[in-house]
C-alpha cells in the first residue's frame, strides 16, 4: 500500500538531527510523497527548501492563526514568491484559532481571509487549522465561495462535519477521535471515504 503524508512539519528543529532516518523509515513504510506545511514565513521557506532537496517532497506555505500578528504588507508578496516554485502545492496552514487566541481574533480573520482569497486567485488548495471557530470559518469560506479546502485535524462536531462534507471540503481526522466523551466519532460517520484523510499527531505545538 502506498501513502501520501499530506501534513507534516519536518522543517522543525526537533527533526533535523534524525531527518534522514525519518525519511528512510517513511519510504520503507510506503510513503511515496510528503507535504511539509509552513506556519510562518521562515517555516514556509524551510518547507520549500526541503522540497527542493528531496524529489518526493512538496511544500505548503502560509501564516498560521497563531502567527497572524506577524503578518504585514509584505507577507503576501513573499508567499507569492514561494508559490512560484513548482514544489509548492498548497496554501497552509491557515485559519482561525479561537481556543488559544495567540493572535487577536480580528487580525486572525483578516489574515485568514486575505490568504484564502489569494489561494483562490492562484487556484491552489488550502489547508485549514480551526479551533473553536468552525462557524466563523464556514461563514468566510462560503462568502468567498472557496473550493479545494482541507479541514486539517478536524475537532468540530457531527453537524459541522456534515456541513463541511456537503460543501465538498476534504476532512482530516487524527488521533483525537479516540478521546473519550467526544463527538468526533459521530463526526467521522458524516464523512465519506472519498473526502476523508487520516493522520497521527506527533506534537500539539502546531496542529
C-alpha positions as CSV (number, residue, x, y, z in Angstrom):
1,X,0.0,0.0,0.0
2,X,1.2,3.5,-0.9
3,X,0.6,6.6,1.2
4,X,0.9,10.3,0.9
5,X,1.7,12.2,4.1
6,X,-0.3,15.4,3.4
7,X,0.7,17.2,6.6
8,X,3.9,17.3,8.5
9,X,6.5,19.8,9.8
10,X,9.8,18.1,9.1
11,X,11.4,21.6,8.8
12,X,11.1,22.0,12.6
13,X,14.3,21.9,14.6
14,X,13.3,18.7,16.5
15,X,13.6,16.6,13.3
16,X,16.8,18.0,11.9
17,X,19.2,15.6,13.6
18,X,17.3,12.4,12.5
19,X,15.8,13.7,9.3
20,X,17.5,11.1,7.1
21,X,16.3,8.2,9.3
22,X,12.8,9.6,9.4
23,X,12.7,9.8,5.6
24,X,14.2,6.4,5.2
25,X,11.6,4.9,7.6
26,X,8.8,6.7,5.7
27,X,9.9,5.4,2.4
28,X,10.2,1.9,3.8
29,X,6.6,2.1,5.2
30,X,5.3,3.0,1.7
31,X,5.1,6.8,1.9
32,X,5.6,8.0,-1.7
33,X,5.1,11.7,-1.2
34,X,5.4,14.1,1.7
35,X,3.9,17.6,2.1
36,X,5.8,19.8,4.6
37,X,3.4,22.6,5.8
38,X,4.5,26.0,6.8
39,X,3.1,28.1,9.6
40,X,5.1,31.3,9.3
41,X,7.4,32.8,6.7
42,X,10.5,31.1,8.0
43,X,9.0,27.6,8.2
44,X,7.4,28.1,4.8
45,X,10.7,28.9,3.3
46,X,12.3,25.9,5.0
47,X,9.5,23.7,3.7
48,X,10.2,24.9,0.2
49,X,14.0,24.3,0.7
50,X,13.3,20.7,1.8
51,X,11.0,20.1,-1.2
52,X,13.8,21.3,-3.5
53,X,16.2,18.9,-1.9
54,X,14.1,15.8,-1.9
55,X,12.2,14.9,-5.0
56,X,9.4,13.1,-3.2
57,X,8.7,16.2,-1.0
58,X,6.3,19.1,-1.6
59,X,5.5,22.2,0.4
60,X,2.6,24.3,1.6
61,X,3.2,27.9,2.6
62,X,1.1,30.2,4.8
63,X,0.7,32.0,8.1
64,X,-0.9,30.1,10.9
65,X,-3.5,31.9,13.0
66,X,-1.1,31.8,16.0
67,X,1.3,33.9,13.9
68,X,-1.3,36.2,12.3
69,X,0.0,39.1,14.4
70,X,3.3,38.9,12.4
71,X,1.5,39.4,9.1
72,X,2.3,42.7,7.4
73,X,2.1,44.5,4.0
74,X,5.0,42.4,2.6
75,X,3.9,39.0,3.7
76,X,1.6,38.1,0.8
77,X,4.2,39.2,-1.7
78,X,6.7,36.8,-0.1
79,X,4.1,34.0,-0.1
80,X,3.6,34.7,-3.8
81,X,7.3,34.3,-4.4
82,X,7.3,30.9,-2.7
83,X,4.3,29.9,-4.8
84,X,6.3,30.4,-8.0
85,X,8.3,27.3,-7.1
86,X,6.7,24.2,-8.6
87,X,7.3,22.3,-5.4
88,X,4.7,24.4,-3.6
89,X,1.3,22.7,-3.9
90,X,-1.0,24.5,-1.3
91,X,-1.5,27.4,1.0
92,X,-1.4,26.4,4.6
93,X,-1.7,26.1,7.2
94,X,-4.0,29.0,7.7
95,X,-7.3,29.5,9.5
96,X,-8.7,30.6,12.9
97,X,-7.9,29.5,16.4
98,X,-10.3,31.0,18.9
99,X,-9.3,28.4,21.5
100,X,-5.9,29.8,22.2
101,X,-6.2,33.3,20.6
102,X,-2.4,33.8,20.4
103,X,-3.2,36.5,17.8
104,X,-6.2,38.8,18.2
105,X,-9.4,37.4,16.6
106,X,-9.9,40.3,14.3
107,X,-6.3,40.1,13.0
108,X,-6.7,36.3,12.6
109,X,-9.8,36.8,10.5
110,X,-8.3,39.4,8.2
111,X,-5.1,37.4,7.6
112,X,-7.1,34.2,7.0
113,X,-9.4,35.9,4.5
114,X,-6.6,37.6,2.6
115,X,-4.7,34.3,2.2
116,X,-7.9,32.4,1.3
117,X,-8.6,34.9,-1.5
118,X,-5.0,34.7,-2.6
119,X,-5.2,30.9,-2.8
120,X,-8.4,31.1,-4.9
121,X,-6.8,33.6,-7.3
122,X,-3.8,31.2,-7.7
123,X,-6.1,28.1,-7.9
124,X,-4.3,26.1,-5.2
125,X,-5.7,24.0,-2.4
126,X,-5.9,25.4,1.2
127,X,-5.0,23.6,4.4
128,X,-7.0,24.9,7.3
129,X,-6.3,24.9,11.1
130,X,-9.5,25.5,13.0
131,X,-10.1,25.5,16.8
132,X,-13.4,26.6,18.3
133,X,-14.1,28.6,15.2
134,X,-15.9,26.4,12.7
135,X,-18.9,28.7,12.4
136,X,-16.7,31.7,11.7
137,X,-14.6,29.8,9.2
138,X,-17.5,28.3,7.3
139,X,-19.0,31.8,7.0
140,X,-15.8,33.1,5.4
141,X,-15.4,30.1,3.2
142,X,-19.0,30.3,1.9
143,X,-18.7,34.1,1.5
144,X,-15.6,33.7,-0.7
145,X,-17.1,30.7,-2.5
146,X,-13.9,28.8,-1.6
147,X,-13.1,25.4,-3.0
148,X,-10.3,22.9,-2.8
149,X,-10.4,23.0,1.0
150,X,-8.9,20.6,3.6
151,X,-10.1,20.8,7.2
152,X,-7.0,19.6,8.9
153,X,-7.1,17.6,12.2
154,X,-10.9,18.1,12.5
155,X,-12.1,18.9,16.0
156,X,-15.6,20.0,15.4
157,X,-18.9,18.2,15.9
158,X,-21.0,16.0,13.7
159,X,-23.2,18.9,12.4
160,X,-20.0,20.8,11.4
161,X,-18.6,17.7,9.7
162,X,-21.8,17.1,7.8
163,X,-21.8,20.8,6.6
164,X,-18.1,20.6,5.6
165,X,-18.8,17.4,3.6
166,X,-21.8,18.9,2.0
167,X,-19.7,21.8,0.9
168,X,-17.2,19.4,-0.7
169,X,-14.4,20.0,1.7
170,X,-11.9,17.3,2.4
171,X,-11.7,16.5,6.1
172,X,-8.8,15.0,8.1
173,X,-9.2,13.1,11.3
174,X,-6.4,12.4,13.8
175,X,-5.8,10.5,17.0
176,X,-8.3,12.8,18.8
177,X,-11.1,10.6,17.5
178,X,-10.2,8.1,20.2
179,X,-10.7,10.6,23.1
180,X,-13.4,9.5,25.5
181,X,-16.5,11.6,25.7
182,X,-16.1,13.5,22.5
183,X,-18.4,13.9,19.5
184,X,-15.7,13.2,16.9
185,X,-16.6,9.6,16.3
186,X,-20.1,10.8,15.2
187,X,-18.4,13.4,13.0
188,X,-16.5,10.6,11.3
189,X,-19.7,9.0,10.4
190,X,-20.8,12.1,8.4
191,X,-17.8,11.9,6.1
192,X,-17.4,9.6,3.1
193,X,-14.2,7.8,2.4
194,X,-13.7,9.8,-0.8
195,X,-13.1,13.1,1.1
196,X,-11.6,11.7,4.3
197,X,-8.0,11.8,5.3
198,X,-6.5,10.2,8.4
199,X,-3.4,11.1,10.4
200,X,-1.5,10.9,13.6
201,X,-0.2,13.7,15.8
202,X,3.5,13.8,16.9
203,X,3.2,17.2,18.5
204,X,0.4,19.5,19.5
205,X,2.5,22.6,19.1
206,X,1.3,23.2,15.5
207,X,-1.8,21.2,14.7
